[in-house]
Amino acid sequence: GENVEQHPSTLSVQEGDSAVIKCTYSDSASNYFPWYKQELGKRPQLIIDIRSNVGEKKDQRIAVTLNKTAKHFSLHITETQPEDSAVYFCAAPRAYKYIFGTGTRLKVLA
Amino acid sequence: EPEVTQTPSHQVTQMGQEVILRCVPISNHLYFYWYRQILGQKVEFLVSFYNNEISEKSEIFDDQFSVERPDGSNFTLKIRSTKLEDSAMYFCASSDSRQYWVGSPLHFGNGTRLTVT
């Protein structure tokens, strides 16, 4: 199918802890995987992306890992802060579009 | 940094009326998209557009929907006869490559919140 499965749907962590969100895709030809952060009432904004020729990419407290064999990719946020609270969406390409996951509402508790 | 701009930010319309949502993609981008997001739900694909043609459309994008690039800058989404279930946030997006092969992110506008009463 064309779905991108994303888990968990909600995630609460204590400030300073790590958060991990996982997505699974179906099209083995997919080669580029972005992650978006959406704050309440705002547009999705790209926070990190990974191409299929690498297994991991890191940008300060955010990292993404890709397992092409298993067709899943994960977002890792370390040392979480209250401003990380938002909805996070993964996406995968399919034909002439991106399919988005169902979103993860991350709440960082101070 | 260049941005995708959308107007209006809010649109309230009565059921059965026509609405046109407007977007100005980033100037050197060639691929344009409309997505919608019902409150609290995921971002759903409506249509992709390249070289003055629809590349792909979803099941949501039925005969009541159309897109147009009337000039070199604007990209519009028209809903001919709105229904209550069309109420959602509509996001325009653009990218500078055909991502399936190359991999290029979507840049989203701030969205138009459409309310159908």
HADDOCK unambig.tbl for C-alpha pairs under 7 A between the chains (distance, minus, plus):
assign (segid A and resid 30 and name CA) (segid B and resid 100 and name CA) 6.86 0.50 0.50
assign (segid A and resid 31 and name CA) (segid B and resid 103 and name CA) 6.89 0.50 0.50
assign (segid A and resid 32 and name CA) (segid B and resid 103 and name CA) 5.11 0.50 0.50
assign (segid A and resid 34 and name CA) (segid B and resid 105 and name CA) 6.76 0.50 0.50
assign (segid A and resid 42 and name CA) (segid B and resid 110 and name CA) 6.33 0.50 0.50
assign (segid A and resid 43 and name CA) (segid B and resid 108 and name CA) 6.37 0.50 0.50
assign (segid A and resid 43 and name CA) (segid B and resid 109 and name CA) 6.57 0.50 0.50
assign (segid A and resid 43 and name CA) (segid B and resid 110 and name CA) 5.12 0.50 0.50
assign (segid A and resid 43 and name CA) (segid B and resid 111 and name CA) 6.67 0.50 0.50
assign (segid A and resid 44 and name CA) (segid B and resid 108 and name CA) 6.59 0.50 0.50
assign (segid A and resid 93 and name CA) (segid B and resid 99 and name CA) 6.93 0.50 0.50
assign (segid A and resid 93 and name CA) (segid B and resid 100 and name CA) 5.67 0.50 0.50
assign (segid A and resid 94 and name CA) (segid B and resid 100 and name CA) 6.56 0.50 0.50
assign (segid A and resid 95 and name CA) (segid B and resid 100 and name CA) 6.15 0.50 0.50
assign (segid A and resid 96 and name CA) (segid B and resid 48 and name CA) 6.53 0.50 0.50
assign (segid A and resid 96 and name CA) (segid B and resid 55 and name CA) 6.27 0.50 0.50
assign (segid A and resid 96 and name CA) (segid B and resid 56 and name CA) 6.03 0.50 0.50
assign (segid A and resid 96 and name CA) (segid B and resid 100 and name CA) 6.78 0.50 0.50
assign (segid A and resid 97 and name CA) (segid B and resid 48 and name CA) 6.51 0.50 0.50
assign (segid A and resid 99 and name CA) (segid B and resid 45 and name CA) 6.95 0.50 0.50
assign (segid A and resid 100 and name CA) (segid B and resid 43 and name CA) 6.12 0.50 0.50
assign (segid A and resid 101 and name CA) (segid B and resid 42 and name CA) 6.89 0.50 0.50
assign (segid A and resid 102 and name CA) (segid B and resid 42 and name CA) 4.93 0.50 0.50
assign (segid A and resid 103 and name CA) (segid B and resid 42 and name CA) 6.19 0.50 0.50
